Amino acid sequence: MTLHDTQTIPSELAAFVNDHFSGRGLRPDGVIAQSWYRSVVQHRLDPGAASRKNILGAEDIRRHQEQHQQYLSIASQGVNGLARRVVPAGFAVLLSDEHGITLDSRLPSQHDAYTRSGLVVGARWDESEVGTNGIGTTLAAAQPLIIHREEHFLASNFRLSCSVAPIFDAQGLLRGCLNATCMNNEGPRESQYLTLQLVIMYARLIENAHFRQSYRDRLTLSLKPIDEIADLANEQLLALDESGRIIGANRAAFVALDLADNPRLLGARIDSLLPTTVDELLQLTKGGAQGVRLRGLRDEALLDVGLRIPSEQHRPLPVARPALQAHPELQQLAGSDARLQQNVRRVRKVIDKGIAILITGETGTGKEAFARAIHHASSRRAGPFVALNCAAIPETLIESELFGYRAGSFTGANRKGMKGKLELANGGTLFLDEIGDMPAHLQTRLLRVLAEREISPLGAEAPVMLDVQVISATHQDLHSMIGEKRFREDLFYRLAGMNLALPALRERSDRAELIDTLLAAQTDARGLRLDADARRCLFDYPWPGNIRQLLNSLRYAVALAEGGVIDLDCLPCELLTPQRLPMATGVKPQAGNLEEQLGGEESRHLLGTLRRHRWNISAAATDLGISRSTLYRKMKKHGVVAPNDQP
């Protein structure tokens, strides 16, 4: 792990340090100098200013911890383990989220001084708030750091000496950091080096625990160079999909493969890293029962390789899955669909950058759910989330709904006036649903508001300054509407700083998992299970109404279920067209269906087995008594294509 960028800082940066911080008598390395520069130039902070303690209120802390409950639960063992080793020596241990807000803490018994310094749950340590500090600068630099005494930006934090390591998720994204801080340490910064190594170790253990929890029902690999003493904190972990592509990795794997800042590792085939395929690994490891030694393709190092295959009895049952939160997080909404996961990674990079987001997708794909998740993932989460459906409000009322008016503006107006959605959303997020239905004259006015960042409600004496994140959504083709002069092109480019395209449910690769998750989230679904025919019907149906239609169908099925089983009779009638009834019901196949097209006993048997196992290649191959590669060859021979791979 790189501790600091110790290269000589550029002359311009050195001149800046001499001009602004010569009185400190320090020669900071590149990371510290760059942070000082950001604190002054970008965040416009004064190093001599009084202490800035920005701490959330009790209700906001509770809500914030609820939003990060899974992260907190997984990280708790790492926080406790580090605390047992350093708190008795006078250190405070803090866990933060990716925005620098502390979620958990362990303090020494004499903790008053730590509390006064802001080392408490709910404190905001982002660089934009307090300048250079352990948590905020570690998140900005995305690397382990020691920030010792006068290296802090604010003089009020000079008593602190912080050793901090970032925590990454299995997609390579920052989730937060782990921090051990002591006070009034008169020794040199090097005296904190061993503490930093402990913090790094526990941060990596937290990452590995998060990885194993996220991919407990997937094929996973562990890679360890054999010429090194076993170090669990540096174990490289990879998660694979059924075709042998990498869908997740821990930080050690990203770093070891020299792809720490390059997400191309996700989606790469395992045989691009190791001289083997998944099928060969299954044979070499005897189904994961033993490890093997292989030479890596990139650096030719000899590696101990372990393969873990989740057995059926250890796969999480649908009924055991926790119910979805009221406002699911972005990662929950993306599920395990590769395209959505990639889109979520991109969204996370533009959050809090002042970039308007346009969400497109068919009706029912979850556009408002994604908008709410973006709001909750941003620094505006404590502010309002205000939604306006442009298609659900009469055209004559949209203007007052959007811009509002002041008291006495017109006859019949509310005597107290009314704040519009734009003003109500100040400091938070405005969600404009079905933006394609906004009348033309309001498009012009909205464009002006977005450009000037102020509004003038009807009857107002002075304009109101506006600070909102704008997220809009539509199921319409705005490009076609622009060509037909029904939507302003300049407004489109204002709204579409980033376009988040949501796939239809029939296009998602995680349909089976999504069905189980949504079923488990129903309040009356405990103890219910889908029988094979009903599951196949739900999986194969094209879902023109997407997730909204699926949710309604599952609620209907749960209400009709008897004896703990959801069968075909429990499903809505529109799902049970003759073409979608399974062969087991005795219904005669329709002309032109896949069985007739393929012909032959082997092709029908092959197709039936794949359907029975919901197109799980490994399970189907085991059932047929052949290898996965053989099954793929037979599928290619007979022209069998998985539903989610069809064009």
C-alpha positions, 0 to 999 in steps of 0.5 A: 500500500502506498502511504503517501506520495513522497515525490517532490511537489511541483514548484507552483504548489511549493510556492503556494505552501510557502505563501500561505503556510510558511509559519508552520515550518513543515515540508508537506508531501504531495498529498498534504500540499494538494489538500491544503491547496484545495482547502484554500482555493476550492473550498475557500476556507481560512486555516486560522478560522475558529473550529467548525463542528458540523454535527447532524441532529439526533433524528438525522443521525438515526436516519443516516445510520438506518440508510447504512445499516448493512454497511454498519453491520458488516463493518462492526467486527472490524471496528470492534477488533481495531478498538480492542487494540488501540482504544486502551492506548488512548485512540478513538476509532471512527467509521465514516461513510463515503461523504465523511459523515461518521457512522460509528465510534469507539472512544477511550473512557476519558472521552470529553476531549475527543467529544469536544474535538468532534470525534463523535457519531454524526460529525461531518469531516468532508474536506469542504467542511474542515479542510485537510483532515484524516477522514476527508483527505483520505476519501479525497485521495482514496489511499491510506494516510497519516494526518499528523498535528499541524498537517491538519488545515484548521489550527483547532485540529492541531492536537489530532494525529490520525491514521486512516484507511479507505474502505472500498466495495466489490465494484471498486467504489469508496464506501467510507473509511476507518480511522484511529485518532489520538490526541496531543501526541508530541512524537513524530508522525512516523510514530503513527506508522504501526497504527496505520498498518493496523487500521489498513488491516482491519479496513481490508478485513471489512472489505473482505467481509462485505465481498463475501456477504455480497457474493455468498451465492456466487462462484468466488476465487481467492488468490494468494502469492505463494512466496508471501506469508499468509496475509488474510488482509491482502487476499485477492478475491474475485466473484464470477458469473456463470460464464466465467466473467468477473462481476466483483473484486476486493480492493486487494485484487484491484491493486494486485492486478494494477487496475485499481483505477481501471474498472475494466477488471469487471467484465473480464474473463477469468482466463484473461488472468489465469491460464484456465477456465471455470470448467477446468478450475472446477475439475482441478479443485474437485468442485472447490474441495481443494486448492491448486497452484497456478501461474498468473498471466500478468506477472507470472507469479505462482498463486494458491487458488481456491474456488468456492461454490455455494451449495444449494442448501447454503443458497439464501432462500427467498423467504429468508431475504430481508424486506426492501427498505422504504427507499432502496439504495442504488446498489439494491436497485441495480441488483446483479445486472451488469449493465445497471451496475455499470450505470450505478458506478457512473451515477456515483461519480457525478453525484454532488457535481452539479450535473443534471440527470435524465432517467429514461426507460419504459413505464414501470422500470423504477425511474422515481425509485432511482431518483430517490436513491440518487438523492439519498446517496448525495450530500443533499440527503438531509434536504427535501426530495420534491417530485412533480409528475408533469403528466398528472397535473392539468396544464393550467396548474403546472405553472403554479405547482412549479413556480408558486405565487405570493399572497394576493397575486390573483383572484381566488389565490390562497390567502397565504400564497403557495410555494412552488415545487422549485422553491420547496426543493431548495437545498435538496432534489427536484424530480420532474417525472414525465418531463416530456409532457411539460407544456412548451411555454413552461419549457422556456421558463424552466430553461431560464430558471436552470440557467439563472438559478433563481425563480420569481414566483408570481407576485414576489417582490424579489427573485428567490435564489435556487440551489437544487439538484434536478433529476428528470425522467421520461418514457418518451423519445425526447430526440424524436420530440425535438425533431418534431419541435415538441421539446426544446433542444436547449432544455434537453441539454440542460436536463441531460448532463447525464443520461441514466437509461434503465433496461426493461425488466425482460432485458435484465439478466437478474430477473430470477433473483429480482422475482425472489427479492420482490416476493420476499419483500411482500408482508404476507409472503413469509413461508410461501414458495413458487412452484416450478411452473409458476416460477417459469411463467414469471421468468418467461413473461415479457413484462410490458409493465416492467417492475411495477407490473411484476410487483402487482402480480406478486401481490395478487399471487400472495393474496391467492396462495394456499397451502404455502405454495404459489402455483399457476392458478394464483397468477393474473390471467394475462400472464397465462397466455397459451404460448406461455403455459408449460409443457407439463400442463398438457397444453398442445404446443403452438406452431412455431414454438422453440421445441418444433423449431429445434426438433429432435429428442436431444434438443427438447431434453436440453431445453427442458433441463435449462428451463427447469433450472431457470437457465443456470448453466452450472446446475443444468450441466450437473443435472445432464452429467456433462461439463459446462463447456459441453453444455455451451457447445450443445446449446450452440449446436441446437441454436438454444439461446438464453432469454436474457441473451436474445436480441 
